[in-house]
């Protein structure tokens, strides 16, 4: 099951794809509120999707998603701005 980590700190769990099998690019864009999604591979094999241009917009820092980025080797000098969507590798179309 996928989850959405909102920049506010709210976590929405057990999100299912509209077709019941895998998430479409359009769904990823909707969950992350963006036009261009960026993919980050996490240490546990899941994938985190976020707004490629989140830092250039008025998105606030997503502390929880940033911690996951740091754990994945992203370095503590980088951060994630805006909402982040996390799912398993096989859950994306």
Long-range contacts (C-beta under 8 A, 24 or more apart in sequence): 2-85, 2-86, 2-87, 2-88, 2-91, 3-85, 3-86, 3-87, 4-31, 4-83, 4-84, 4-85, 4-86, 5-62, 5-64, 5-65, 5-68, 5-83, 5-84, 5-85, 5-86, 6-62, 6-83, 7-59, 7-60, 7-61, 7-62, 7-65, 7-81, 7-82, 7-83, 9-63, 9-64, 11-64, 15-85, 15-87, 17-91, 22-90, 22-91, 22-92, 22-93, 23-87, 23-91, 23-92, 23-93, 24-93, 25-93, 28-85, 28-92, 31-83, 31-85, 32-82, 32-83, 32-84, 32-85, 33-82, 33-83, 34-82, 40-68, 40-69, 40-72, 40-74, 41-72, 42-68, 42-71, 42-72, 42-86, 43-71, 43-72, 43-73, 45-88, 45-89, 46-86, 46-87, 46-88, 46-89, 47-86, 47-87, 47-88, 47-89, 47-92, 48-72, 48-80, 48-84, 48-85, 48-86, 49-84, 49-85, 49-86, 49-87, 50-80, 50-82, 50-83, 50-84, 50-85, 51-81, 51-82, 51-83, 54-80, 54-81, 54-82, 55-79, 55-81, 57-81, 57-82, 59-83
